[in-house]
């Protein structure tokens, strides 16, 4: 069933007309087109400025993940305390264990 749903979604995405994928903010496009060359340069710079934090966060998460990927295998297992034979019925009595 999951394969059928995935196939239908993929087929629907592949057969969608190009105008569906080209949606954007009409006001942004209008103001960018009316601004001229200086406005276009400003928009290009703004895109780069907004891209820097995004890429920094993405790279930071990747570096963190790669550094910690084998940490669990290297650490010794935690000491597991055995469960008492006759566990107490009250939570306050569990403090002894």
Legacy VTK file of the C-alpha trace (Angstrom):
# vtk DataFile Version 3.0
C-alpha trace
ASCII
DATASET POLYDATA
POINTS 97 float
0.000 0.000 0.000
2.849 2.379 0.847
4.532 1.696 -2.466
1.316 2.486 -4.302
0.906 5.793 -2.449
4.542 6.706 -3.107
4.125 5.813 -6.777
0.989 7.946 -7.092
2.640 10.920 -5.404
5.719 10.597 -7.606
3.598 10.252 -10.723
1.530 13.284 -9.772
4.667 15.344 -9.161
6.217 14.243 -12.446
3.118 15.055 -14.482
2.462 18.442 -12.874
2.706 21.326 -15.346
5.810 23.547 -15.048
3.701 26.511 -13.959
2.928 24.663 -10.700
6.624 24.576 -9.780
7.207 28.220 -10.720
5.034 29.766 -8.019
6.551 32.713 -6.220
5.731 35.930 -4.456
4.171 38.225 -7.052
4.998 41.360 -5.081
8.666 40.391 -4.792
8.906 39.707 -8.504
7.157 42.953 -9.373
9.333 45.059 -7.074
12.509 43.334 -8.265
11.611 43.905 -11.907
10.709 47.558 -11.328
13.833 48.336 -9.305
16.361 48.058 -12.073
19.956 46.852 -11.939
20.702 48.236 -8.463
17.711 46.472 -6.959
18.718 43.218 -8.652
22.199 43.457 -7.108
20.651 44.180 -3.717
18.375 41.136 -3.995
21.334 38.967 -4.985
23.286 40.190 -1.962
20.285 39.632 0.309
19.976 36.063 -0.918
23.633 35.431 -0.136
23.314 37.001 3.311
20.330 34.792 4.124
22.131 31.738 2.756
25.164 32.053 5.059
23.396 31.221 8.382
21.490 28.386 6.765
24.612 26.742 5.408
26.452 27.351 8.692
23.730 25.564 10.676
23.632 22.694 8.174
27.412 22.234 8.215
27.470 22.488 12.016
24.913 19.709 12.370
26.820 17.528 9.904
30.117 18.049 11.728
28.450 17.271 15.055
26.888 14.102 13.626
30.141 12.868 12.088
32.090 13.463 15.281
29.538 11.609 17.399
28.708 8.768 15.013
30.916 6.179 16.744
30.832 7.576 20.252
28.164 5.155 21.452
30.204 2.142 20.349
33.327 3.441 22.125
31.682 4.167 25.483
31.483 1.337 28.005
27.956 0.155 28.769
26.266 1.647 31.799
26.048 -0.436 34.917
22.536 -1.767 35.194
21.299 -2.412 38.679
19.301 -5.610 39.133
15.610 -5.319 39.870
14.838 -6.358 43.452
13.215 -9.739 44.005
10.286 -8.281 45.938
9.831 -4.733 44.698
8.335 -2.296 47.212
4.798 -1.126 46.698
5.474 2.532 47.508
7.602 4.876 45.425
9.286 6.333 48.494
10.691 2.897 49.337
12.457 2.758 45.949
14.957 5.392 47.053
17.020 2.663 48.715
17.690 1.063 45.365
LINES 1 98
97 0 1 2 3 4 5 6 7 8 9 10 11 12 13 14 15 16 17 18 19 20 21 22 23 24 25 26 27 28 29 30 31 32 33 34 35 36 37 38 39 40 41 42 43 44 45 46 47 48 49 50 51 52 53 54 55 56 57 58 59 60 61 62 63 64 65 66 67 68 69 70 71 72 73 74 75 76 77 78 79 80 81 82 83 84 85 86 87 88 89 90 91 92 93 94 95 96
